[in-house]
Amino acid sequence: MDEILRDCLVSIAAIGAIFVILYVLLMNRFRERMSLLEKGLSPKVFNNKNASQSATLRFGLLLIGTSIGILLGNFVAIQFDIPRQGAFIAMMFLFGGIGLITSYLIEQRTNKS
């Protein structure tokens, strides 16, 4: 019974912490934007479509790299008799980093043209 209660409390605390962090981030963003608008800045500054497209590309390639890392981590763990946890973590970080570097190179290429 104690383990169930502990698990529930940890889950509730983790979800609460996530919501508190999101609330603080969004409120700070709102306050920053309001102060910039009070100083006479145009609202068009906040509509940066290139940033949202690059963020989508970055997260997409990061998730693709991480999933490839999971698949190859499983392959490495089976073929080379390496502990599964180490193989998964190493491959996820490796291919996630490769995905981020790829997104950086794509962004540099598109910004040049």
C-alpha distances in whole Angstrom, upper triangle without the diagonal:
4,5,5,6,9,10,11,13,14,16,17,18,20,21,23,24,26,27,29,30,32,33,35,37,38,39,41,42,43,45,47,48,49,51,53,54,55,57,59,57,58,55,56,54,51,52,52,51,52,49,47,48,48,44,44,46,44,40,41,43,40,37,40,40,37,36,39,38,34,37,39,36,35,39,39,36,37,41,41,38,36,33,31,29,33,35,33,33,36,38,36,37,40,41,39,42,45,44,44,47,49,48,50,53,53,53,55,58,57,58,61,63
4,5,5,6,9,10,11,12,14,15,16,18,20,21,22,24,26,27,28,30,31,33,34,36,37,39,41,42,43,45,46,47,49,51,52,53,55,57,56,56,53,54,53,49,50,50,50,51,47,45,47,47,43,43,45,42,39,40,42,39,37,39,39,35,36,39,37,34,36,38,35,34,38,38,35,37,40,40,37,35,31,30,28,31,34,32,31,35,36,34,35,39,40,38,40,43,42,42,46,47,46,48,51,51,51,54,56,56,56,60,61
4,5,5,6,9,10,10,12,14,15,16,18,20,21,23,24,25,27,29,30,31,33,35,36,37,39,40,42,43,45,46,48,49,51,52,54,56,54,54,51,52,51,47,48,48,48,48,45,43,44,44,40,40,41,39,36,37,38,35,33,36,36,32,32,35,33,30,33,34,31,31,34,35,31,33,37,36,34,32,28,26,24,28,30,28,27,31,33,31,32,35,36,34,37,40,39,39,42,44,43,45,48,48,48,51,53,53,53,57,58
4,5,5,6,9,10,11,12,14,15,17,18,20,21,23,24,26,27,28,30,32,33,34,36,38,39,40,42,44,45,47,48,49,51,53,54,53,53,50,51,49,46,47,47,46,47,44,41,43,43,39,38,40,38,35,36,38,35,32,35,35,32,31,35,33,30,32,35,32,31,35,35,32,34,38,38,35,33,29,28,26,29,31,28,28,32,33,31,32,36,36,34,37,40,39,39,42,44,43,45,48,48,47,50,52,52,53,56,57
4,5,5,6,9,10,11,12,14,15,16,18,20,21,22,24,26,27,28,30,32,33,34,36,37,38,40,42,43,45,46,48,49,51,53,51,51,48,50,48,45,46,46,46,47,43,41,43,43,39,39,41,39,35,37,39,36,33,36,37,33,33,36,35,32,35,37,34,34,37,38,35,37,40,40,38,36,32,30,28,31,33,30,30,34,35,32,34,37,38,36,38,41,40,40,43,44,43,45,48,48,48,51,53,52,53,56,58
4,5,5,6,9,10,10,12,14,15,16,18,20,21,22,24,26,27,28,30,31,33,35,36,37,39,41,42,43,45,46,47,49,51,50,50,47,48,47,43,44,44,44,45,41,40,41,41,37,37,39,37,33,35,37,33,31,34,34,31,31,34,32,30,33,35,32,32,35,35,33,35,38,38,35,33,29,28,25,28,30,28,27,31,32,30,31,34,35,33,35,38,37,37,40,42,41,42,46,46,46,48,51,50,51,54,55
4,5,5,6,9,10,11,12,14,15,17,18,20,21,23,24,26,27,29,30,32,33,35,36,38,39,41,42,44,45,46,48,50,48,48,45,46,45,41,42,42,42,42,39,37,39,38,34,34,36,34,31,32,33,30,28,31,31,28,28,31,29,27,30,32,29,28,32,33,30,32,35,35,33,31,27,25,23,26,28,25,24,28,29,27,28,32,32,30,33,35,34,34,38,39,38,40,43,43,43,46,48,47,48,51,53
4,5,5,6,8,10,11,12,14,15,17,18,20,21,22,24,26,27,28,30,32,33,34,36,38,39,40,42,43,45,47,48,47,47,44,45,44,40,41,41,41,42,38,36,38,38,34,34,36,34,31,32,34,31,29,32,33,29,29,33,31,29,31,34,31,31,35,35,33,35,38,38,36,34,30,28,26,29,30,28,27,31,32,29,30,34,34,31,34,37,35,35,39,40,39,41,44,44,43,46,48,48,48,51,53
4,5,5,6,8,10,10,12,14,15,16,18,20,21,22,24,26,27,28,30,31,32,34,36,37,38,40,42,43,45,47,45,46,43,44,42,39,40,40,41,41,38,36,38,38,34,34,36,34,31,33,35,31,30,33,33,30,30,34,32,30,33,35,32,33,36,37,34,36,40,40,37,35,31,29,27,29,31,29,27,31,32,30,30,34,34,32,34,37,36,35,39,40,39,40,44,44,43,46,48,47,48,51,53
4,5,5,6,9,10,10,12,14,15,16,18,20,21,22,24,26,27,29,30,31,33,35,36,37,39,41,42,44,45,44,44,41,42,41,37,38,38,38,39,35,34,36,35,31,31,34,31,28,30,32,28,27,30,30,26,27,31,29,27,30,32,29,29,33,33,31,33,37,36,34,32,28,26,23,26,28,25,24,27,29,26,27,30,31,28,30,34,32,32,35,37,36,37,40,41,40,43,45,45,45,48,50
4,5,5,6,8,10,11,12,14,16,17,18,20,21,23,24,26,27,29,30,32,33,35,36,38,39,41,43,44,42,42,39,40,39,35,36,36,36,37,33,31,33,33,29,29,31,29,26,28,29,26,25,28,28,25,25,29,27,25,28,31,28,28,32,32,31,33,36,36,34,32,28,26,23,26,27,24,23,27,28,25,26,30,30,27,29,32,31,31,34,35,34,36,39,39,38,41,43,43,43,46,48
4,5,5,6,8,10,11,12,14,15,16,18,20,21,22,24,26,27,28,30,32,33,34,36,37,39,41,42,41,41,38,39,38,34,35,36,36,37,34,32,34,34,30,30,32,31,27,29,31,28,27,30,31,27,28,32,30,28,31,34,31,32,35,36,34,36,40,40,38,35,32,29,27,29,31,28,27,30,31,28,28,32,32,29,32,35,33,32,36,37,35,37,40,40,39,42,44,44,44,47,49
4,6,5,6,9,10,10,12,14,15,16,18,20,21,22,24,25,27,28,30,31,33,34,36,37,39,41,39,40,37,38,37,33,35,35,35,36,33,31,33,33,29,30,32,30,27,29,31,28,26,30,30,27,28,32,30,28,32,34,31,32,36,36,34,37,40,39,38,35,31,29,26,28,30,27,26,29,30,27,27,31,31,28,30,34,32,31,35,36,34,36,39,39,38,41,43,43,43,46,48
4,5,5,6,9,10,11,12,14,15,17,18,20,21,23,24,26,27,29,30,32,33,35,36,38,40,38,38,35,36,35,31,32,32,33,33,30,28,30,29,26,26,28,26,23,25,27,24,23,26,26,23,24,28,26,25,28,30,28,29,32,32,31,34,37,36,35,32,29,26,23,25,27,24,22,26,27,23,24,27,28,25,27,30,28,27,31,32,31,32,36,36,35,37,40,39,39,43,44
4,5,5,6,9,10,11,12,14,16,17,18,20,21,23,24,26,27,29,30,32,33,35,37,38,36,36,33,34,33,29,30,31,31,32,28,26,29,28,25,25,27,26,22,25,27,24,22,26,27,24,25,28,27,26,29,31,29,30,33,34,33,35,38,38,37,34,31,28,25,28,29,26,24,27,28,25,25,29,28,25,28,30,29,28,31,33,31,32,36,35,34,37,39,38,39,42,43
4,5,5,6,9,10,10,12,14,15,16,18,20,21,22,24,26,27,28,30,31,33,35,36,35,35,32,34,32,29,30,31,31,33,29,27,30,30,26,27,29,28,25,27,29,26,25,29,30,27,28,31,30,29,32,34,32,33,37,37,36,38,41,41,40,37,34,31,28,30,32,29,27,30,31,28,28,31,31,28,30,33,31,30,33,35,33,34,37,37,36,38,41,40,40,43,45
4,5,5,6,9,10,11,12,14,15,17,18,20,21,22,24,26,27,29,30,31,33,35,33,34,31,33,31,28,29,29,30,31,27,26,29,28,24,25,28,26,23,26,27,24,24,28,28,25,27,30,29,28,31,33,31,32,36,36,34,37,40,40,38,35,32,30,27,28,30,27,25,28,29,25,25,29,29,26,27,30,29,27,31,32,30,31,35,35,33,36,39,38,38,41,43
4,5,5,6,9,10,11,12,14,16,17,18,20,21,23,24,26,27,29,30,32,34,32,32,29,30,28,25,26,26,27,28,24,22,25,25,21,22,24,22,19,22,24,21,21,24,25,22,24,27,26,25,29,31,29,30,34,34,33,36,38,38,37,34,31,29,26,27,29,25,23,26,27,23,23,27,26,23,25,28,26,24,28,29,27,28,32,32,30,33,36,35,34,38,40
4,5,5,6,9,10,10,12,14,15,16,18,20,21,22,24,26,27,28,30,32,30,30,27,29,27,24,25,26,27,28,25,23,26,26,22,23,26,24,21,24,26,24,23,27,28,25,27,30,29,28,32,34,32,33,37,37,36,39,42,42,41,38,35,32,29,31,32,29,27,30,30,27,27,30,30,26,28,31,28,27,30,32,29,30,34,33,32,35,37,36,35,39,40
4,5,5,6,9,10,10,12,14,15,16,18,20,21,22,24,26,27,29,31,29,30,27,29,27,24,26,27,28,29,25,24,27,27,23,24,27,25,23,26,28,26,25,29,30,27,29,32,31,31,34,36,34,36,39,39,38,41,44,43,42,39,37,34,31,32,34,31,28,31,32,28,28,31,31,28,29,32,30,28,31,33,30,31,35,35,33,35,38,37,36,40,41
4,5,5,6,9,10,11,12,14,15,16,18,20,21,23,24,26,27,29,27,28,25,27,25,22,24,24,25,26,22,21,24,24,20,22,24,22,20,23,25,23,23,26,27,25,27,30,29,28,32,33,32,34,37,37,36,39,42,41,41,37,35,32,29,30,31,28,26,28,29,26,25,28,28,24,25,29,27,25,28,30,27,27,31,31,29,32,35,33,33,36,38
4,6,5,6,8,10,11,12,14,15,17,18,20,21,22,24,26,27,25,26,23,24,23,19,21,21,22,23,20,19,22,22,18,19,22,21,18,21,24,22,21,25,26,24,26,29,29,28,31,33,32,34,37,37,37,40,42,42,41,38,36,33,30,31,32,29,27,29,29,26,25,28,28,24,25,28,26,24,27,29,26,26,30,30,28,30,33,32,31,35,36
4,5,5,6,8,10,10,12,14,15,16,18,20,21,22,24,26,25,25,22,24,23,19,21,22,24,25,22,21,24,24,21,22,25,24,22,25,27,25,25,29,30,28,30,33,32,32,35,37,36,37,41,41,40,43,46,46,45,42,39,37,34,35,36,33,30,33,33,30,29,32,32,28,29,32,29,27,31,32,29,30,33,33,30,33,36,34,33,37,38
4,6,5,6,9,10,10,12,14,15,16,18,20,21,23,25,23,24,22,24,22,19,21,22,24,25,22,21,25,24,21,23,26,24,22,26,28,26,26,30,30,28,31,34,33,33,36,38,36,38,41,41,41,44,46,46,45,42,40,37,34,35,36,33,31,33,33,30,29,32,32,28,29,32,30,27,30,32,29,29,33,32,30,32,35,34,33,36,38
4,6,5,6,9,10,11,12,14,15,17,18,20,21,23,21,22,19,21,19,16,18,19,21,22,18,17,21,21,17,20,22,21,19,23,25,23,23,27,27,26,28,31,31,31,34,36,35,37,39,39,39,42,44,44,44,41,38,36,33,33,34,31,29,31,31,28,26,29,29,25,26,29,26,24,27,28,25,25,29,29,26,29,32,30,29,32,34
4,5,5,6,9,10,11,12,14,15,16,18,20,21,20,20,17,19,17,14,16,17,19,21,18,17,20,21,18,19,23,21,20,23,25,24,24,28,29,28,29,32,32,32,35,37,36,38,41,41,41,44,46,46,46,43,41,38,35,36,37,34,31,33,33,30,29,32,31,27,28,30,28,25,28,29,26,26,30,29,27,29,32,30,29,33,34
4,5,5,6,8,10,10,12,14,15,16,18,20,19,20,17,20,18,15,18,20,22,24,21,20,24,24,21,23,26,25,24,27,29,27,28,31,32,31,33,36,36,36,39,41,40,42,44,45,45,47,50,49,49,46,44,41,38,39,40,37,34,36,37,33,32,35,34,30,31,34,31,29,32,33,30,30,33,33,30,32,35,33,32,35,37
4,5,5,6,9,10,11,12,14,15,17,19,17,19,17,19,17,14,18,19,21,22,19,19,23,23,20,23,26,24,23,27,28,27,28,31,32,31,33,36,35,36,39,40,39,42,44,44,44,47,49,49,49,45,43,41,38,38,39,36,34,35,36,32,31,34,33,29,30,32,30,27,30,31,28,28,31,31,28,30,33,31,30,33,35
4,6,5,6,9,10,11,12,14,16,17,15,16,14,16,14,11,14,15,18,19,16,16,20,20,17,20,23,22,21,24,26,25,26,29,30,29,32,34,34,35,38,39,39,41,43,43,44,47,49,48,48,45,43,41,38,38,39,36,33,35,35,31,30,33,32,28,28,31,28,25,28,29,26,25,29,28,25,27,30,28,27,30,32
4,5,5,6,9,10,11,12,14,16,14,15,12,15,14,11,14,16,19,21,18,18,22,22,20,22,25,24,24,27,29,28,29,32,33,32,34,37,37,38,40,42,42,44,46,47,47,50,52,51,52,48,46,44,41,41,42,39,37,38,38,35,33,36,35,31,32,34,31,29,31,32,29,29,32,31,28,30,33,31,29,33,34
4,5,5,6,9,10,10,12,14,14,15,14,17,15,13,17,19,21,23,21,21,25,25,23,25,28,27,27,30,32,30,31,35,36,35,37,40,39,40,43,45,44,46,49,49,49,52,54,54,54,50,48,46,43,43,44,41,38,40,40,37,35,38,37,34,34,36,34,31,33,34,31,30,34,33,30,32,35,33,31,34,36
4,5,5,6,9,10,11,13,12,13,12,15,12,11,15,16,19,21,18,19,23,23,21,24,26,25,25,28,30,29,30,34,34,34,36,39,38,39,42,43,43,45,48,48,48,51,53,52,53,49,47,45,42,42,43,40,37,39,39,36,34,36,36,32,32,34,32,29,31,32,29,28,31,31,27,29,32,30,28,31,33
4,5,5,6,9,10,11,9,10,9,11,10,8,12,14,17,19,17,17,21,22,20,23,25,25,25,28,30,29,30,33,34,34,36,39,39,40,42,44,44,46,48,48,49,52,53,53,54,51,49,46,43,44,44,41,39,40,40,36,35,37,36,32,32,34,32,29,31,32,28,28,31,30,27,28,31,29,27,30,31
4,5,5,6,9,10,10,11,10,13,12,11,15,17,20,22,20,21,24,25,24,26,29,28,28,31,33,33,34,37,38,37,40,42,42,43,46,47,47,49,51,52,52,55,57,57,57,54,52,49,46,47,47,44,42,43,43,40,38,41,40,36,36,38,36,33,35,36,32,31,35,34,30,32,35,32,30,33,35
4,5,5,6,9,9,12,12,15,13,13,17,19,22,24,22,23,26,26,25,28,30,30,30,33,35,34,35,38,39,39,41,44,43,44,47,48,48,50,53,53,53,56,58,58,58,54,53,50,47,47,48,45,43,44,44,41,39,41,41,37,36,39,36,33,35,36,33,32,35,34,31,32,35,33,30,34,35
4,5,5,7,6,8,9,12,10,10,14,16,19,21,19,20,24,24,23,26,28,28,28,31,33,33,34,37,38,38,40,42,42,44,46,47,47,50,52,52,53,56,57,57,57,54,53,50,47,47,48,45,42,43,43,40,38,40,39,36,35,37,35,32,33,34,31,30,33,32,28,29,32,30,27,30,32
4,5,5,5,7,7,10,10,10,14,16,19,22,20,21,25,25,25,27,30,29,30,33,35,34,36,38,39,40,42,44,44,45,48,49,49,52,54,54,55,58,59,59,60,56,55,52,49,50,50,47,45,46,45,42,40,42,41,38,37,39,37,34,35,36,33,32,34,33,30,31,34,31,29,32,33
4,5,7,10,11,14,14,14,17,20,23,25,24,25,28,29,28,31,33,33,33,36,38,37,39,42,43,43,45,47,47,48,51,52,52,54,57,57,58,60,62,62,62,59,57,55,52,52,52,50,47,48,48,45,43,45,44,41,40,42,40,37,39,39,36,35,38,37,33,35,37,35,32,35,36
4,6,9,11,14,13,14,18,20,23,25,24,25,28,29,28,31,33,33,33,36,38,37,39,42,43,43,45,47,47,49,51,52,52,55,57,57,58,61,62,62,62,59,57,55,52,52,53,50,47,48,48,45,43,45,44,41,40,42,40,36,38,39,35,34,37,36,32,33,36,33,31,33,34
4,6,9,12,11,13,16,18,22,24,23,24,27,28,28,30,33,32,33,36,38,38,39,42,43,43,45,47,48,49,52,53,53,55,57,57,59,61,63,62,63,60,59,56,53,53,54,51,48,49,49,46,44,45,45,41,40,42,40,36,38,39,35,34,36,35,32,32,35,32,29,32,33
4,7,9,8,10,13,15,18,20,19,21,24,24,24,27,29,29,30,32,34,34,36,38,39,40,42,44,44,46,48,49,50,52,54,54,55,58,59,59,60,57,56,53,50,50,50,48,45,46,45,42,41,42,41,38,37,38,36,33,34,35,31,30,32,31,28,29,31,28,26,28,29
4,5,6,8,10,13,16,18,18,19,22,23,23,25,27,28,29,31,33,33,35,37,38,39,41,43,44,45,47,48,49,51,53,54,55,57,59,59,60,57,55,53,50,50,50,47,45,46,45,42,40,42,40,37,37,38,35,32,34,34,30,29,32,30,27,28,30,27,24,27,28
4,5,6,8,11,14,16,16,16,19,21,21,22,25,26,26,28,31,31,32,34,36,36,38,40,41,42,45,46,46,49,51,51,52,55,56,56,57,54,53,50,48,48,48,45,43,44,43,40,38,40,38,35,35,36,33,30,32,32,29,28,30,29,25,27,29,26,24,27,27
4,5,5,8,11,13,14,14,17,18,19,21,23,24,25,27,29,29,31,33,34,35,37,39,40,41,43,44,45,47,49,50,51,53,55,55,56,53,52,49,47,47,47,44,42,42,41,38,37,38,37,33,33,34,31,29,30,30,26,26,28,26,23,24,26,23,21,24,24
4,6,7,10,12,12,13,16,17,17,19,21,22,23,25,27,27,29,31,32,33,35,37,38,39,42,43,43,46,47,48,49,52,53,53,54,51,50,47,45,45,44,42,39,40,39,36,35,36,34,31,31,32,29,26,28,28,24,23,26,24,21,22,24,21,19,22,23
4,6,9,11,10,11,14,15,15,17,20,20,21,23,25,25,27,29,30,31,33,35,35,37,39,40,41,43,45,45,47,49,50,51,51,48,47,45,42,42,42,39,37,38,37,34,32,34,32,29,29,30,27,25,26,27,23,22,25,24,20,22,24,21,20,23,24
4,6,9,9,9,12,14,14,15,18,19,19,21,23,24,25,27,29,30,31,33,34,36,38,39,40,42,44,44,46,48,49,50,51,48,47,44,42,42,42,39,37,38,36,33,32,33,32,28,28,29,26,24,26,25,22,22,24,22,19,21,22,19,18,21,21
4,6,6,7,9,10,11,13,15,16,17,19,21,22,23,25,26,27,29,31,32,34,35,37,37,40,41,42,43,46,47,47,48,46,45,42,40,40,39,36,35,35,34,31,30,31,29,26,25,26,23,21,22,22,18,18,20,18,15,17,19,16,14,18,18
4,5,5,6,9,10,11,12,14,16,17,18,20,21,23,24,26,27,29,30,32,33,35,36,38,39,40,42,44,45,45,47,44,44,41,39,39,38,35,34,34,32,29,29,29,27,24,24,25,22,20,21,20,17,17,19,16,13,16,17,14,13,17,17
4,6,5,6,9,10,11,12,14,15,16,18,20,21,22,24,26,27,28,30,32,33,34,36,37,38,40,42,43,43,45,42,42,39,37,37,36,33,32,32,30,28,27,27,25,22,22,22,19,17,18,17,13,13,15,13,10,12,14,10,10,13,14
4,5,5,6,9,10,10,12,14,15,16,18,20,21,22,24,26,26,28,30,31,32,35,36,36,38,40,41,42,43,40,40,37,35,35,34,31,29,30,28,25,24,25,23,20,20,20,18,15,17,16,13,13,15,14,10,13,15,13,12,15,16
4,5,5,6,9,10,11,12,14,15,16,18,20,21,22,24,25,27,29,30,31,33,35,35,37,39,40,41,42,39,39,36,34,34,33,30,29,29,28,25,24,25,23,20,20,21,17,16,18,17,13,14,17,15,12,15,17,14,14,18,18
4,5,5,6,9,10,11,12,14,15,16,18,20,21,23,24,26,27,28,30,32,33,34,36,38,39,39,41,39,38,35,34,33,32,29,28,28,27,24,23,24,21,19,19,19,16,14,16,15,11,13,14,12,10,13,14,11,12,16,16
4,5,5,6,9,10,11,12,14,15,16,18,20,21,22,24,26,27,28,30,31,32,34,36,37,37,39,36,36,33,32,31,30,27,26,26,24,21,21,21,19,16,16,16,13,11,13,12,8,9,11,9,7,10,12,10,11,14,15
4,5,5,6,8,10,10,12,14,15,16,18,20,21,22,24,25,26,29,30,31,32,35,36,36,37,35,34,31,29,29,28,25,24,24,23,20,19,20,18,15,15,16,13,11,13,13,9,11,14,12,10,14,15,14,14,18,19
4,5,5,6,9,10,11,12,14,15,16,18,20,21,23,24,25,27,29,30,31,33,34,35,36,34,33,30,29,29,28,25,24,24,22,19,19,20,17,15,16,16,12,12,14,13,10,12,15,12,11,15,16,14,16,19,20
4,6,5,6,8,10,10,12,14,15,16,18,20,21,22,24,26,27,28,30,32,32,33,35,33,32,29,28,28,26,24,23,23,21,18,18,18,15,13,14,13,10,9,11,10,6,9,11,9,9,12,13,12,14,17,17
4,5,5,6,9,10,11,12,14,15,16,18,20,21,22,24,26,26,28,30,31,31,33,30,30,27,26,25,24,21,20,20,18,15,15,15,13,10,11,11,8,6,9,9,5,8,11,10,9,12,14,14,15,18,19
4,6,5,6,9,10,10,12,14,15,16,18,20,20,23,24,25,26,29,30,30,31,29,28,25,24,24,22,19,18,19,17,14,14,15,13,10,11,12,9,8,12,11,9,11,14,13,13,16,18,17,18,21,22
4,5,5,6,9,10,11,12,14,15,17,18,20,21,23,24,26,27,29,30,31,29,28,25,24,24,22,19,19,20,17,14,15,16,13,10,12,12,8,9,12,11,9,12,14,13,13,17,17,17,19,22,22
4,5,5,6,8,10,10,12,14,15,16,18,20,21,22,24,26,26,27,29,27,26,24,23,22,20,18,17,17,15,12,13,13,9,8,9,9,5,7,9,8,7,10,12,11,12,15,16,16,18,20,21
4,5,5,6,9,10,10,12,14,15,16,18,20,20,22,24,25,26,27,24,24,21,20,19,18,15,14,15,13,10,10,11,8,5,7,8,5,6,9,9,8,11,13,13,14,17,18,18,20,23,24
4,5,5,6,9,10,11,12,14,15,17,18,20,21,23,24,25,26,24,23,20,19,19,17,14,14,15,13,10,11,12,9,7,10,11,8,10,13,12,12,15,17,16,17,20,21,21,23,26,26
4,5,5,6,9,10,11,12,14,16,17,18,20,22,22,24,25,23,23,20,19,20,17,15,15,15,12,10,12,12,8,8,11,10,7,10,13,11,11,15,16,15,17,20,20,20,23,25,26
4,5,5,6,9,10,10,12,14,15,16,18,20,21,21,23,21,21,18,17,17,15,12,12,12,9,7,9,8,5,4,8,7,5,8,10,10,11,14,15,15,17,19,20,21,23,25,26
4,5,5,6,9,10,10,12,14,15,16,18,20,20,21,19,18,15,14,14,13,10,10,10,8,5,7,8,6,5,9,9,8,10,13,13,14,16,18,18,20,22,23,24,26,28,29
4,5,5,6,9,10,11,13,14,15,17,18,20,21,19,18,15,15,16,13,10,11,12,9,7,10,11,8,8,12,12,11,13,16,15,16,19,20,20,22,24,25,25,28,30,31
4,5,5,6,8,10,11,12,14,15,16,18,19,18,18,15,15,15,12,10,12,12,8,8,10,10,7,8,12,11,10,13,15,14,16,18,19,19,21,24,24,25,27,29,30
4,5,5,6,8,10,10,12,14,15,16,17,15,15,12,12,12,9,7,8,8,4,4,7,7,5,7,10,10,10,13,15,15,16,19,20,21,23,25,25,27,29,30,32
4,6,5,6,9,10,10,12,14,15,16,14,13,10,10,11,9,6,8,9,7,6,10,10,9,10,13,14,13,16,18,18,19,22,23,24,25,28,29,29,31,34,35
4,5,5,6,9,10,11,12,14,15,14,15,11,13,13,10,8,11,12,9,9,13,12,10,12,15,15,15,18,20,19,21,23,24,24,27,29,29,30,32,34,35
4,5,5,6,8,10,10,12,13,12,13,11,12,12,8,8,11,10,7,9,12,10,9,12,14,14,14,18,19,18,21,23,23,24,27,28,29,30,32,34,35
4,5,5,6,9,10,10,11,9,10,7,9,8,5,4,8,8,5,7,10,10,10,12,15,15,16,18,20,20,22,24,25,26,28,30,31,32,34,36,37
4,6,5,6,9,10,10,10,10,7,9,10,7,7,10,11,9,11,14,14,13,16,18,18,19,22,23,23,25,27,28,29,31,33,33,35,37,39,40
4,5,5,6,8,10,10,11,10,12,12,9,9,13,12,10,13,16,15,14,17,19,18,19,22,23,23,25,28,28,29,31,33,33,35,37,38,39
4,5,5,6,7,7,9,8,11,10,7,9,12,10,9,12,14,13,14,17,18,18,19,22,23,23,26,27,28,29,31,33,33,35,37,38,40
4,6,6,5,5,6,5,9,9,6,8,11,11,10,13,15,15,16,18,20,20,22,24,25,26,28,30,31,32,34,35,36,38,40,41,43
4,6,6,7,9,8,12,12,10,11,15,15,14,16,19,18,18,21,23,23,24,27,28,28,30,32,33,34,36,38,38,40,42,43,45
4,6,8,11,11,14,14,11,13,16,15,14,17,20,18,19,22,23,23,24,27,28,28,30,32,32,33,36,37,38,39,42,43,44
4,6,9,10,13,12,10,13,15,14,14,17,19,17,19,22,23,22,24,27,27,28,31,32,32,34,36,37,38,40,42,43,44
4,7,9,12,11,10,13,15,15,15,18,20,19,20,23,24,24,26,29,29,30,32,34,35,36,38,40,40,42,44,45,47
4,6,9,7,7,10,12,11,12,15,16,16,18,20,21,22,24,26,27,28,30,32,32,34,36,37,38,40,42,43,45
4,6,6,6,9,10,11,12,14,16,17,18,20,21,23,24,26,27,29,30,32,33,35,36,38,39,41,42,44,46
4,6,5,6,9,10,11,12,14,15,16,18,20,21,22,24,26,27,28,30,31,32,34,36,37,38,40,42,44
4,6,5,6,8,10,11,12,14,16,16,18,20,21,22,24,26,27,29,30,31,33,35,36,37,39,41,43
4,6,5,6,8,10,11,12,14,15,16,18,20,21,22,24,26,27,29,30,32,33,35,36,37,39,41
4,6,5,6,8,10,10,12,14,15,16,18,20,21,22,24,26,27,28,30,31,33,34,36,38,39
4,6,5,6,9,10,11,12,14,15,16,18,20,21,22,24,26,27,28,30,31,33,34,36,38
4,6,5,6,8,10,10,12,14,15,16,18,20,21,22,24,26,27,29,30,32,33,35,37
4,6,5,6,9,10,11,12,14,15,17,18,20,21,23,24,26,27,29,30,32,33,35
4,5,5,6,8,10,10,12,14,15,16,18,20,21,22,24,26,27,28,30,32,33
4,5,5,6,8,10,10,12,14,15,16,18,20,21,22,24,26,27,28,30,32
4,6,5,6,8,10,10,12,14,15,16,18,20,21,22,24,26,27,29,31
4,6,5,6,9,10,11,12,14,15,17,18,20,21,23,25,26,27,29
4,5,5,6,9,10,10,12,14,15,16,18,20,21,22,24,26,27
4,5,5,6,9,10,11,13,14,15,17,19,20,21,23,25,26
4,5,5,6,8,10,11,12,14,15,17,18,20,21,23,25
4,5,5,6,9,10,11,12,14,15,16,18,20,21,23
4,5,5,6,9,10,11,12,14,15,16,18,20,22
4,5,5,6,9,10,11,12,14,15,16,19,20
4,5,5,6,9,10,11,12,14,15,17,19
4,5,5,6,9,10,11,12,14,16,17
4,5,5,6,9,10,11,12,14,16
4,5,5,6,9,10,11,12,15
4,5,5,6,9,10,11,13
4,5,5,6,9,10,11
4,5,5,6,9,10
4,6,5,6,9
4,6,5,7
4,5,5
4,6
4
